[in-house]
Amino acid sequence: METEGDRGRGFGEDLYMEETSISVDFTSFMAAVVFFFIGLLLTGSPKVQVRLRIPLVFLFISAMGFLYSTIIYANASGELARLRKHEFDDQIIMGNIISEYLGVYCLVFAIPLAILGYSPDRVLALVIVLLDSAGFWFYHHMGYSILERYVGRPQMHYIVGLFVGLYLTSFFGFYFGRIWAYYGLSSVLLVLVFAVTFFSVRKGRER
């Protein structure tokens, strides 16, 4: 005879499986979208592709982040089916980290640079970079981000401020033709993304 506890466990497992399914659908869709945009950018002339070198690097990292987080989420469902709740939690946490930092962050940082490098409309690139930066800040400020689960709110604002500062200065380095400054600042930005990813992975469980 099924007890109330059994029904509760079954309901909880159904919720976990639904969460996993939604995560797989989202990250697989985003991986397809990013690979599609990469394909479009790679059809440009060799000169344009050289100008798009940095945003293409960010886009490839974003696509791989979404791709591997999809695999991790899919594997997590197998752990849940085998009633390995601890392993399931670990894999969901890892998927969240990779999809957010490598997937979302790198996509956000790539979009205005790709527009600036590909489109002749420089005003459009300026509008997009300002909207992009404001959206990035607002997302974190409202408390929706994965980052806030690993650092305190004051520290989170410092880190986000550093991200936005590096992002904007690298963009304007590209905008004004300071190519080596643009390459250097973009490299530092990418190192910061990997550093935050590594820190969150090492810390493990979310707060």
C-alpha positions in Angstrom: 0.0 0.0 0.0 1.4 3.4 -1.0 2.0 5.7 2.0 1.9 9.5 2.1 5.7 9.6 2.3 5.9 7.5 -0.8 3.6 9.9 -2.7 5.7 12.8 -1.4 8.9 11.3 -2.6 7.3 10.5 -6.0 6.1 14.0 -6.3 9.5 15.4 -5.4 11.2 13.2 -8.0 8.7 14.3 -10.7 9.6 17.9 -9.9 13.3 17.2 -10.2 12.8 15.4 -13.5 10.8 18.4 -14.8 13.5 20.8 -13.7 16.1 18.7 -15.5 13.9 18.5 -18.6 13.5 22.3 -18.7 17.2 22.8 -18.3 18.0 20.4 -21.1 15.5 22.0 -23.4 16.9 25.5 -22.7 20.6 24.8 -22.9 20.2 22.6 -26.0 18.2 25.3 -27.7 20.8 28.0 -26.7 23.6 25.8 -28.0 21.9 25.5 -31.4 21.2 29.2 -31.5 24.8 30.1 -30.8 26.2 27.6 -33.3 23.9 29.1 -35.8 25.2 32.6 -35.3 28.8 31.3 -35.4 28.0 29.7 -38.8 26.6 33.0 -40.0 29.7 35.0 -38.9 32.1 32.4 -40.4 30.5 33.0 -43.8 31.9 36.6 -43.9 35.1 37.6 -45.8 38.5 36.7 -44.3 39.0 40.4 -43.3 35.7 40.4 -41.4 36.5 37.1 -39.7 39.8 38.6 -38.4 37.8 41.5 -37.0 35.4 39.0 -35.4 38.2 36.9 -33.8 37.4 37.9 -30.2 33.6 37.7 -30.4 34.0 34.3 -32.2 36.1 33.1 -29.3 33.4 34.1 -26.8 30.7 32.6 -29.0 32.5 29.2 -29.3 33.1 29.1 -25.5 29.4 30.0 -25.0 28.3 27.2 -27.4 30.5 24.7 -25.7 29.2 25.9 -22.3 25.6 25.3 -23.3 26.5 22.0 -25.0 28.3 20.5 -22.1 25.8 21.7 -19.5 23.1 20.0 -21.6 25.0 16.7 -21.4 25.5 17.2 -17.6 21.8 17.9 -17.1 20.8 14.9 -19.2 23.2 12.7 -17.2 21.7 14.1 -13.9 18.3 12.6 -14.9 20.0 9.1 -14.9 21.3 9.7 -11.4 17.8 10.6 -10.2 16.3 7.5 -11.8 18.8 5.4 -9.8 17.8 7.3 -6.6 21.3 8.9 -6.3 20.0 12.2 -5.0 23.5 13.5 -3.9 25.0 12.9 -7.3 21.9 14.4 -9.0 22.3 17.6 -6.9 26.0 17.8 -7.8 25.4 17.5 -11.5 22.6 20.1 -11.5 24.9 22.5 -9.7 27.7 21.9 -12.2 25.3 22.3 -15.1 24.0 25.6 -13.6 27.6 26.9 -13.2 28.7 26.0 -16.7 25.5 27.2 -18.5 25.5 30.6 -16.6 29.2 31.6 -16.6 30.5 30.0 -19.8 27.2 30.0 -21.7 25.3 33.1 -20.8 28.2 35.4 -19.8 30.2 34.7 -22.9 27.2 35.2 -25.2 26.4 38.5 -23.5 29.9 39.7 -24.0 30.1 38.6 -27.6 27.0 40.2 -29.0 28.0 43.9 -29.1 31.5 43.1 -30.3 30.1 40.9 -33.1 27.8 43.8 -34.1 30.6 46.3 -34.0 32.9 44.0 -36.1 30.3 43.0 -38.6 27.9 45.9 -39.1 28.8 49.3 -40.5 26.3 50.9 -38.2 28.5 51.9 -35.2 25.6 53.7 -33.5 23.7 50.4 -33.3 26.7 48.8 -31.6 26.8 51.6 -29.0 23.1 51.2 -28.3 23.4 47.4 -27.9 26.4 47.6 -25.7 24.7 50.0 -23.3 21.5 47.9 -23.2 23.6 44.7 -22.8 25.5 46.2 -19.9 22.4 47.5 -18.2 20.6 44.1 -18.6 23.7 42.3 -17.2 23.8 44.5 -14.2 20.0 44.4 -13.6 19.9 40.6 -13.8 22.5 40.4 -11.0 21.1 43.3 -8.9 17.7 41.7 -8.8 19.1 38.6 -7.2 18.4 36.1 -10.0 22.0 35.1 -10.8 23.9 31.9 -10.0 26.8 34.1 -8.8 25.0 35.4 -5.8 24.6 31.8 -4.5 28.4 31.6 -4.1 29.4 35.0 -2.9 27.7 37.6 -0.6 25.7 40.4 -2.2 28.4 43.1 -1.7 31.1 40.9 -3.2 28.7 40.0 -6.1 28.3 43.7 -6.9 32.1 44.2 -7.0 32.6 41.2 -9.3 29.8 42.3 -11.6 31.2 45.9 -11.6 34.6 44.4 -12.6 32.9 42.4 -15.4 31.0 45.4 -16.8 34.1 47.7 -16.5 36.3 45.2 -18.4 33.6 44.6 -20.9 33.0 48.2 -21.7 36.6 49.2 -21.9 37.4 46.3 -24.2 34.4 47.3 -26.4 35.6 50.9 -26.6 39.1 49.8 -27.3 37.7 48.0 -30.3 35.5 51.0 -31.2 38.4 53.5 -31.2 40.8 51.1 -32.9 43.0 50.4 -29.9 43.4 46.8 -31.0 46.1 45.6 -28.6 44.2 47.2 -25.6 41.1 45.5 -27.0 42.8 42.1 -27.1 44.4 42.5 -23.7 41.2 43.6 -21.9 39.2 40.9 -23.6 41.7 38.3 -22.5 41.5 39.6 -18.9 37.7 39.5 -19.1 37.8 35.9 -20.3 40.3 35.0 -17.5 37.8 36.5 -15.0 35.0 34.4 -16.4 37.1 31.2 -16.0 38.2 32.3 -12.5 34.6 32.8 -11.3 33.7 29.4 -12.8 36.6 27.7 -11.1 35.8 29.3 -7.8 32.2 28.2 -7.9 33.1 24.7 -8.9 35.6 24.5 -6.1 33.1 25.8 -3.6 30.6 23.2 -4.7 27.2 23.5 -2.9 25.2 26.6 -3.4 24.3 28.7 -0.3 
